[in-house]
Structures are given as C-alpha cells and as structure tokens.
Amino acid sequence: MGISIIDSSSGGLGGCPYAPGAAGNLATEDLLYMLHGLGIQTGVDLEKVVAATRFIVPLIGHAPTSKYYQAACAAVSNSVD
C-alpha cells in the first residue's frame, strides 16, 4: 500500500495538550505486535521497546496505555508467583 512510516510512542506515552484527557499516542509495543502478527518485518526488537517502556514508567508516575506492555508485565508477574 506504500505506507512506510507510522507514528507511535513507547508505552503509548504522550497525548495532546489541546485535548484534555486524551489517552495518548499509539503504543509502539501494540503496533509492533500487530505488524509482526501480520508477518510484516519491521526491524524493531519488540522486547527492547518493552524494556524502554519499563525504564520510563517509574518516571512518569502512571501506567502506560500499551496493552502489550500490560500483558507482558502480567505474564512476568504470574510466572514469579
């Protein structure tokens, strides 16, 4: 289709200063999960993006909107129990 660039952010961080309550941006983890599931090669390591989100979460003071990140954290938490 000719699409070569998609804007997203680690964890779905961000939002719009002009739209109070905006949820944020498309989470890179969720985008990569979908693209990889469709067999589209991205050249981006999903687990490294998860590590970047894990690094930033304590600094932002709230949970990221990324569904993949939330599931990955739950899976790790459940495997430790």
Secondary structure, 3 states (H helix, E strand, C coil): CCCCCCCCEHHHCCCCCCCCCCCCCCEHHHHHHHHHHCCCCCCCCHHHHHHHHHHHHHHHCCCCCCHHHHHHHHHHHHHHC
